[in-house]
Amino acid sequence: MNVSRRTVLLGGVGLGALGATSVKEAYGYKLTSHQHLLPGLRTPLRAVQLTDLHYGPFIRAASLNNWVDTTLALRPDVVLITGDFVDRHLLDSTAPLLQTLSRLTAPLGVWGVWGNHDYDYFGSEARRLGTPLPVTRETFRTALEGVGIRILRNAGTALREDLYLAGVDDLSRGDTQVQQALTQMPTTGAVLLMSHNPDVLENVPQQVTLTVCGHTHGGQVRLPFLGPLKSSSQLGFTEGWVFGPAAGYVSRGLGVTGAPVRLNCPAELVVFNFEPE
């Protein structure tokens, strides 16, 4: 079969345009706003979810600062960071990440959970590569707490009389204990659960009002008619609202991993305006 020079040129232009679009999507993001009834609440609650920051070779301080600026402008009551603070391939200091995240503030606090990349970086790979301190999750956790971010690892706390917040360890790398996280859960009020991996939803009891998750990146690269090239969820959760086996929301996240590309899958920063039922 003969392929004309024009066809080759057009194909090259098309691929170039596709590549430019995918890189542009990787460094842009959408603000996704949801008005949602949350049974158990007595007064409204505004929560901002940041997830999959992936500070590392592709995501640097400039992107982080943009996300933090947007979050602060929204004036949230609480900020939820659902894992993957760093990328497993980070080879330099976490100081810029900590400095930027230190600007986050909210009346009910800034809270987080571990993701699988947090485990991969702050583990044997980090020590093998000789990366700068901190090289363990505990020293990183102490550093995060020093800038006002508290990690919930199979634990929970009452933020208000009508609101209990819990967080679980990463499902694929950690030791996920949903019931332990809910030990202090009151009998009344709303219950929010943070989990990096949405597959935890099959183990979430009905007493939990809503579980917020990340991990999937929405697929990161989604082809027309074919969908995502890769799925990070064994249960098929990709993005958006989930209504079974438990109520949840899966964010596409903000960062990227593997390559600085997104296609038909823009990053998102999520704001929930929760209302009493």
C-alpha positions in Angstrom: 0.0 0.0 0.0 1.4 3.4 -1.0 1.2 6.1 1.6 1.4 9.6 0.3 3.7 12.3 1.7 0.6 14.4 2.5 -0.9 11.5 4.5 2.3 11.2 6.5 2.5 14.9 7.1 -1.1 15.1 8.2 -0.7 12.2 10.5 2.4 13.8 12.0 0.5 17.1 12.5 -2.4 15.2 14.1 -0.1 13.3 16.5 1.7 16.6 17.4 -1.6 18.3 18.1 -2.7 15.3 20.2 0.5 15.4 22.2 0.2 19.2 22.8 -3.3 18.7 24.0 -2.4 15.9 26.4 0.4 18.0 27.9 -1.8 21.0 28.2 -4.4 19.0 30.1 -1.7 17.7 32.4 -1.0 21.1 33.7 -4.4 22.6 33.6 -7.3 21.7 36.0 -11.0 22.2 36.4 -12.8 23.3 39.5 -15.6 20.8 40.1 -18.3 22.1 42.3 -21.0 19.9 43.9 -24.1 20.8 45.9 -24.9 17.7 47.9 -27.3 16.7 50.7 -25.4 15.1 53.5 -27.8 13.3 56.0 -26.9 14.0 59.6 -25.6 17.6 59.1 -27.3 20.3 61.0 -25.5 23.2 59.3 -23.9 23.6 55.9 -20.3 22.5 55.3 -17.9 23.4 52.5 -15.1 20.8 52.0 -12.4 21.0 49.4 -10.8 17.8 48.2 -7.2 17.7 46.8 -5.9 14.4 45.8 -3.0 12.8 43.9 -0.7 15.8 44.1 2.3 13.6 42.9 4.9 16.2 43.7 7.9 14.9 41.8 9.5 14.9 38.4 6.4 16.3 36.6 4.6 18.3 39.3 6.6 21.1 40.8 5.9 24.0 43.2 4.3 26.2 40.6 1.4 23.7 40.1 1.1 23.3 43.9 0.8 27.0 44.5 -1.9 27.3 41.9 -3.9 24.6 43.6 -3.4 26.1 47.1 -4.4 29.6 45.8 -7.7 28.2 44.4 -8.4 26.3 47.6 -7.9 29.3 49.8 -10.1 31.5 47.6 -12.9 29.0 48.1 -12.8 29.6 51.9 -13.5 25.9 52.8 -14.5 24.8 56.3 -12.3 21.7 55.9 -9.6 20.6 53.4 -9.3 16.8 52.6 -6.1 15.5 50.9 -6.7 11.9 49.9 -3.2 10.6 49.3 -0.2 10.5 46.9 1.4 13.6 48.3 4.5 12.6 46.4 5.4 10.6 43.3 7.4 7.4 43.8 10.0 8.8 41.4 10.7 12.0 43.4 14.5 12.3 43.8 14.8 15.7 45.5 13.7 17.4 48.7 10.1 17.6 49.9 10.8 21.1 51.3 9.0 22.9 48.5 6.0 20.7 48.9 5.8 21.3 52.6 6.4 25.0 52.2 3.5 25.3 49.8 1.1 23.1 51.7 1.8 25.1 54.9 -0.3 27.9 53.3 -3.4 25.7 53.5 -5.8 26.6 56.3 -9.4 25.9 57.2 -11.5 26.4 60.4 -12.0 22.6 60.8 -8.5 21.8 59.8 -6.5 20.2 56.9 -6.5 16.4 56.9 -4.9 13.7 54.8 -4.4 10.0 54.3 -1.6 8.0 52.7 -1.7 6.8 49.1 0.3 4.0 47.4 2.9 6.4 46.0 3.6 7.7 49.5 4.4 4.1 50.5 6.5 3.5 47.4 8.6 6.6 47.9 9.0 6.6 51.6 10.1 3.0 51.6 12.8 0.7 50.3 13.0 2.5 47.0 13.8 5.9 48.6 16.5 4.4 50.7 18.0 2.5 47.7 18.1 5.6 45.6 19.7 7.6 48.4 17.0 10.3 48.3 17.1 13.2 50.8 15.3 13.0 54.2 12.6 12.4 55.1 12.8 8.8 53.9 10.1 7.3 56.1 6.4 8.0 56.3 6.7 8.8 60.0 9.3 11.5 59.5 7.2 12.9 56.7 4.1 12.7 58.8 5.8 14.7 61.5 6.8 17.2 58.9 3.3 17.5 57.5 1.9 17.9 61.0 4.5 20.7 61.5 2.8 22.6 58.7 -0.7 22.0 59.9 -1.7 18.8 58.0 -2.9 15.9 60.1 -2.8 12.4 58.7 -5.6 10.0 59.7 -4.3 6.4 59.5 -7.2 4.1 60.5 -8.4 6.9 62.8 -11.2 9.4 63.2 -12.1 12.5 65.0 -15.2 14.7 65.6 -14.9 18.0 63.8 -18.3 19.2 65.0 -21.2 17.8 66.9 -22.8 16.9 63.6 -19.7 15.8 61.8 -17.2 12.9 62.2 -14.2 12.6 59.9 -12.2 9.3 59.5 -9.4 8.2 57.3 -8.0 4.8 56.4 -4.5 3.6 55.3 -3.9 2.9 51.7 -5.6 -0.3 50.4 -2.9 -1.6 48.2 0.3 -0.8 50.2 -0.8 -0.2 53.8 -3.0 -1.8 56.4 -6.6 -0.7 55.9 -8.8 -1.0 59.0 -12.1 0.6 58.3 -13.7 -0.4 61.5 -10.8 0.9 63.5 -11.2 4.3 61.8 -14.8 4.3 62.9 -14.4 3.2 66.5 -15.2 6.6 67.9 -18.0 7.3 65.4 -21.1 8.8 67.1 -24.5 7.4 66.7 -25.8 10.7 65.2 -24.5 13.2 62.7 -22.7 12.9 59.3 -19.7 10.7 58.8 -17.1 11.5 56.1 -14.4 8.9 55.3 -11.2 9.5 53.4 -9.6 6.7 51.4 -7.0 7.0 48.7 -8.2 3.9 46.9 -11.9 3.7 46.0 -12.0 -0.1 46.1 -12.3 0.3 49.9 -16.0 1.1 49.2 -16.9 -2.6 49.2 -15.9 -2.7 52.9 -17.5 0.6 54.0 -20.5 0.2 56.3 -23.8 2.0 55.6 -23.3 4.2 58.7 -20.7 6.2 56.7 -22.4 9.0 54.9 -19.8 9.5 52.1 -16.3 8.3 51.3 -14.1 10.6 49.2 -11.3 8.9 47.2 -8.7 9.5 44.5 -6.1 7.1 43.0 -7.6 6.5 39.6 -6.7 9.8 37.9 -9.9 9.2 36.0 -7.7 7.0 33.8 -5.3 9.9 33.0 -5.5 9.0 29.3 -8.9 8.3 27.9 -9.4 7.4 24.2 -12.6 8.1 22.3 -14.9 5.1 22.3 -12.4 3.0 24.2 -12.2 4.8 27.5 -9.2 4.8 29.9 -6.0 3.0 28.8 -5.5 1.8 32.3 -7.8 1.3 35.3 -6.4 1.6 38.8 -9.6 0.2 40.4 -10.2 -3.5 40.5 -13.9 -2.7 41.0 -14.1 -0.5 37.9 -14.5 2.9 39.7 -13.0 5.6 37.5 -14.4 9.0 38.5 -17.3 10.9 39.9 -20.2 9.7 42.2 -20.5 6.2 43.3 -23.8 4.9 44.8 -22.9 1.3 45.6 -21.7 -0.7 47.4 -21.4 2.4 49.5 -21.8 6.1 48.7 -18.6 7.8 47.5 -16.9 10.3 45.2 -13.8 9.5 43.1 -11.8 12.5 42.1 -9.7 12.5 38.9 -7.0 14.2 41.0 -4.6 17.0 40.2 -1.2 15.4 39.4 0.2 12.9 37.0 2.5 9.9 37.1 4.4 7.9 34.5 4.3 10.7 32.0 3.3 14.4 32.0 0.1 13.8 30.0 -3.7 13.7 30.4 -6.1 13.2 27.5 -9.9 13.7 27.6 -9.4 13.5 31.4 -8.7 16.9 32.9 -7.4 17.2 36.4 -9.9 18.4 39.0 -10.0 20.2 42.3 -13.3 19.4 44.0 -15.4 21.6 46.2 -18.4 20.1 48.0 -21.1 22.3 49.3 -22.8 19.9 51.7 -26.3 20.8 52.9 -28.4 19.3 55.7 -31.0 16.9 54.5 
